[in-house]
């Protein structure tokens, strides 16, 4: 039995637990690479297969002995390794989860896992630079491996319902406005790379590929320079600026904006995005439990503007299997189905690379004080450390 490609716009949130390969095949061998105190295990990534009877988690690798013991208990894996390369060589997993939130390790881990012929699920952000992503995807393409990145909001039921009904509810998409979490510690460049990547992925989902970017990025009121890059506690590559204002042009014709700066948090919170169409608007609220609201038209009365927002609820689908124990379980399901059908998953490495390219495009445009076009010619980091 081979799976047919399912439509996640109607089935996300209620995925059945079905064999990825034929019933006579042995369970799929999966392994997890974590890094305690170097990004740990983001968002339950060591448990993304616990709901699937057709997947066996054979091992976890973590150089920290205490962290490894904890991960083994959490994941239920029978074996632990201090060296992930040794784990890959001995266990020969078919699917590898790269769980660390510290993105500087992703490239080396991904290249090693792809060298063993494994499909990949990586915590976001995907990579620190477009060049790293280019190398990973080229190797995956050569060997027929599938790569997924944990941008799980793309598979949220209300988000996929909005995608399905976008023309009906919004009409022509004119503008997308996104803003980060903007907490005092991370507002600006770090917010853009750590959390803004989720928003950039959704912007592309609704508006299409990015064609150009122009931006202003400042630190304490002064424009950033190539020497402004800094490393943060979550090692996601060099970031810069405590305020970001960026504008994007999309292939569908819409304009997009992204804003992150702590002074705006009070009026823009919670973080998320709004989509402005010719017939209506939608708001995606990103406060841990994704919600989507829609409204139509606008009126002004004697007491000011009246706006009625209504929640968009995805229709319930019949449950035929166990639900993932963590949100990224849906990303894992999608990856396994894509591997079985030899196609890209919804949360693909290509989409993960595109949002990293958007981040680098913001910095390049700010440093040049000029519009930059996509795809970026410069695939590295714009900062020198």
Secondary structure, 3 states (H helix, E strand, C coil): CCCCCCCHHHHCCCCCCCCCCCCCCCCEEEEEECECCCCECHHHHHHCCCCCCCEEEEEEECCCHHHHHHHHHHHCCCCEECCHHHHHHHHCCCEEEECCCCHHHHHHHHHHHHHCCCEEEECCCCCCCHHHHHHHHHHHHHHCCCEEECCHHHHCHHHHHHHHCHHHHHCCEEEEEEECCCCCCCCCHHHHHHCHHHHHHHHHHHHCCEEEEEEEEEECCEECCCCCCECCCCCCCCECCCEEEEEEEECCCCEEEEEEEHHHHHHHCCCEEEEEECCEEEEEECCCCCEEEEEECCEEECCEEECCCEECCCCCCCCCCCCCCCCHHHHHHHHHHHHHHCCCCCCEHHHHHHHHHHHHHHHHHHHHCCCEECCCCCCCCCCCC
